[in-house]
């Protein structure tokens, strides 16, 4: 396969590119700067510029680019950056695909389980409606931006990603140094559900939806059994053999993170029904498996 990928230097993109190339696939990386290598194609997502001929011969496109949700405090300006980096980029790609005479067979467009908002302790699959608040609204707009490709007949998968367990990079990568120092602990009262997935299962799931013709629409990329923050904290402590006595009180988190704190304290018990129904088998179905896999990578 010849596969075009955006966000190829991020946590998931780097792992996916390495995995695909190890199996002999040809990867084209879409970059926002002038291309400097034979495997690079320049695009301008905010300017909505991408020459459709640059994707000629590609059998698939995987769109992973977007500003980091937790990289900055949610000022009005950064919330606009979060929106623009996702919605404009997705629309640019989808429009380019729709303009092609012979488009790729599949378009996997990134999304997030933030779509569902706070689900409490309710097991939630892809049939659930969008929640309320900034993240759900962002995810709805992000997914809607993929419509031109879908309307043009390109099989479109909306990959709703959970918390990716990795030892470096992403939100979980920030936890490992704290836990190694014995500074890890629950957040708030620890009762909120965290829907996680190991990095290698995430890459495998992306490979699975690329190859599985019957899969389209929203797909939750999360492990089968979400855990509470309290349970995840206990597992991190056991695996790393460190105490987990520290806590982050909810009021302190709200002061530190502002509006984003409500999403950190919120509960999302999201299950991957469509992945499981399509025959995907997890390597790291439990949180302990995911943490150990992250340490071994």
C-alpha positions in Angstrom: 0.0 0.0 0.0 0.9 3.6 -0.5 -0.3 5.6 2.5 -0.3 9.4 3.1 -0.1 10.4 6.7 -0.4 13.8 8.4 0.9 14.3 11.9 3.7 11.9 11.2 6.1 13.4 13.8 3.6 13.0 16.7 3.4 10.2 19.2 0.9 8.1 17.2 2.2 9.2 13.7 5.8 8.3 14.4 4.8 4.8 15.7 2.5 4.2 12.7 5.0 5.3 10.1 7.6 3.0 11.6 5.2 0.1 11.8 4.0 0.5 8.2 7.4 0.8 6.8 8.6 -2.3 8.7 6.0 -4.2 6.7 7.1 -2.8 3.4 4.4 -0.2 2.8 5.2 3.1 1.1 4.5 6.1 3.3 4.1 9.7 2.1 4.3 12.3 4.9 2.3 15.5 4.6 4.3 18.4 6.1 3.5 22.0 6.6 7.0 23.3 5.7 8.8 23.0 2.4 9.5 19.4 1.6 13.1 18.3 2.0 12.8 14.6 1.3 11.4 12.3 -1.4 8.7 11.0 1.0 7.4 14.4 1.9 4.5 16.5 0.4 3.9 20.1 1.4 0.4 21.2 2.4 -1.1 24.2 4.0 -4.0 23.0 6.2 -5.0 26.5 7.5 -4.7 28.0 4.0 -6.7 25.1 2.7 -4.1 24.3 0.1 -3.3 20.8 -1.0 -2.7 19.8 -4.6 -4.8 16.6 -5.1 -2.3 15.3 -7.6 0.1 15.0 -4.6 -2.0 12.1 -3.4 -2.1 10.3 -6.7 -1.4 6.6 -6.3 -2.2 6.5 -2.6 -4.5 3.7 -1.5 -5.2 5.3 1.9 -4.9 8.6 3.9 -4.5 8.8 7.6 -5.1 12.2 9.2 -3.5 12.6 12.7 -2.5 16.2 12.7 -3.8 18.7 15.3 -2.6 21.0 18.1 -2.2 19.3 21.4 -5.3 19.5 23.6 -3.3 19.8 26.8 -0.3 21.7 25.5 -1.6 25.1 26.7 -4.2 26.7 28.9 -7.5 27.1 27.1 -7.5 30.8 26.3 -9.9 31.9 23.6 -7.0 32.1 21.2 -5.8 28.6 21.9 -9.3 27.2 21.7 -9.5 28.7 18.2 -6.1 27.1 17.4 -7.4 23.7 18.5 -10.4 24.1 16.3 -8.6 25.5 13.3 -5.9 22.9 13.4 -8.5 20.1 13.3 -11.4 21.4 11.3 -9.5 23.3 8.6 -6.9 20.5 8.1 -9.6 17.8 7.9 -11.7 19.8 5.4 -8.6 20.5 3.3 -7.8 16.8 3.0 -11.4 15.7 2.5 -11.9 18.3 -0.2 -8.7 17.2 -2.0 -9.8 13.6 -1.9 -13.3 14.5 -3.3 -11.6 16.3 -6.2 -9.6 13.3 -7.3 -10.6 11.1 -10.3 -9.2 8.1 -8.6 -9.1 8.8 -4.9 -7.7 6.5 -2.2 -10.0 3.7 -1.0 -10.0 4.8 2.6 -9.7 8.0 4.6 -9.0 7.5 8.4 -9.6 10.8 10.0 -8.6 11.4 13.6 -11.1 12.3 16.3 -11.4 11.8 20.0 -13.6 10.3 22.7 -14.1 13.8 23.9 -17.0 13.6 21.5 -19.1 12.0 24.2 -18.4 14.5 27.0 -18.8 13.3 30.6 -20.5 9.8 30.5 -20.2 9.1 34.2 -20.1 5.4 34.9 -22.3 4.5 31.9 -20.6 2.2 29.3 -20.8 4.2 26.1 -20.2 3.0 22.5 -20.3 4.6 19.1 -24.1 4.9 19.0 -24.1 7.4 21.8 -24.9 11.1 20.9 -22.4 13.9 21.3 -22.0 15.5 24.7 -22.0 19.1 25.6 -19.2 21.5 26.1 -16.1 22.7 24.2 -14.6 19.3 23.4 -17.8 17.6 22.2 -18.5 20.6 20.0 -14.9 20.5 18.7 -15.2 16.8 17.9 -18.5 17.3 16.1 -17.1 20.0 13.9 -13.9 18.0 13.3 -15.8 14.9 12.2 -18.2 16.9 10.0 -15.2 18.4 8.2 -14.6 14.9 6.7 -17.9 14.9 4.9 -16.6 15.8 1.4 -14.6 12.6 1.2 -17.4 10.5 2.5 -19.9 12.1 0.1 -17.5 11.4 -2.8 -17.7 7.7 -2.0 -14.4 7.3 -0.1 -14.7 4.9 2.9 -14.3 7.2 5.8 -13.3 6.1 9.3 -13.5 8.6 12.3 -11.0 7.3 14.8 -12.1 8.4 18.2 -9.0 8.0 20.3 -8.8 7.6 24.0 -5.9 8.1 26.4 -2.8 6.6 24.7 -0.6 4.8 27.3 3.0 5.6 26.3 6.2 6.2 28.3 6.9 9.4 26.5 4.7 11.7 24.5 1.0 12.4 24.9 -0.8 13.0 28.2 0.2 9.7 29.7 3.8 10.3 28.9 3.7 13.2 31.4 2.6 10.9 34.2 5.5 8.4 34.1 8.2 10.8 35.4 6.0 11.8 38.3 5.2 8.3 39.2 8.9 7.3 38.9 9.7 10.0 41.5 7.0 8.7 43.8 4.9 11.8 43.2 2.0 10.1 41.4 -1.5 9.9 42.8 -5.1 10.1 42.1 -6.7 13.2 40.5 -9.7 14.6 42.3 -11.6 11.8 44.1 -10.3 9.2 41.5 -13.7 7.9 40.7 -13.7 9.2 37.1 -13.3 6.6 34.4 -10.3 6.7 32.0 -10.7 5.1 28.7 -7.1 4.1 27.7 -5.4 2.2 24.9 -1.8 1.1 24.6 0.3 2.7 21.8 0.9 -0.6 20.1 -2.8 -1.4 20.2 -3.7 2.0 18.8 -1.3 1.5 15.8 -2.7 -2.0 15.3 -6.3 -0.7 15.4 -5.4 1.9 12.8 -3.9 -0.8 10.6 -7.1 -2.9 11.2 -9.5 -0.2 10.1 -7.4 0.6 7.1 -7.6 -3.1 6.0 -11.2 -3.9 7.0 -13.5 -2.9 4.2 -16.7 -3.2 6.3 -15.5 -0.6 8.9 -16.6 3.0 8.4 -17.9 5.9 10.4 -17.0 6.5 14.1 -14.8 3.8 15.7 -13.7 4.1 19.4 -10.0 3.4 19.8 -10.0 2.4 23.4 -9.3 -0.8 25.4 -12.3 -3.0 26.2 -12.3 -2.3 30.0 -11.9 1.3 31.0 -10.7 1.9 34.6 -11.1 4.6 37.2 -8.4 7.1 37.8 -8.0 5.5 41.2 -7.5 2.0 39.6 -5.0 3.4 37.0 -3.1 5.1 39.8 -2.8 1.9 41.8 -1.6 -0.1 38.8 1.0 2.6 37.9 2.3 2.4 41.5 2.5 -1.4 41.5 4.2 -1.7 38.1 6.7 1.1 38.9 7.1 0.0 42.5 6.5 3.5 43.8 4.1 5.0 46.4 1.1 6.8 45.1 0.2 8.9 48.1 0.1 12.3 46.4 -3.2 13.6 45.2 -4.3 16.5 43.1 -7.4 18.2 44.6 -10.0 19.3 42.2 -9.8 23.0 43.2 -6.1 23.0 42.6 -6.5 21.4 39.2 -9.1 24.0 38.3 -6.7 26.8 39.2 -3.8 25.2 37.3 -5.7 24.2 34.1 -8.8 26.5 34.0 -11.6 25.2 31.8 -9.7 22.1 30.7 -9.7 20.8 34.3 -13.4 19.9 34.0 -12.5 17.4 31.2 -9.7 16.0 33.3 -12.0 15.5 36.2 -14.8 14.2 34.0 -15.6 10.5 33.5 -15.6 8.7 30.2 -16.4 5.0 30.2 -16.0 4.4 26.5 -16.0 0.9 24.9 -14.7 -0.1 21.4 -17.8 -2.0 20.2 -17.2 -1.5 16.5 -13.5 -2.6 16.8 -14.5 -5.8 18.6 -17.4 -6.5 16.3 -15.1 -6.3 13.3 -12.7 -8.9 14.7 -10.0 -6.8 16.3 -8.0 -8.5 19.0 -6.3 -6.4 21.7 -2.7 -7.2 22.8 -3.0 -5.1 25.9 -6.7 -5.3 27.0 -6.0 -4.4 30.7 -4.4 -1.3 32.1 -1.5 -3.3 33.6 -0.8 -4.8 30.2 -0.8 -1.3 28.7 1.6 0.2 31.3 4.0 -2.7 31.0 4.0 -2.4 27.2 4.8 1.3 27.5 7.8 0.6 29.7 9.1 -2.1 27.4 8.9 0.0 24.3 
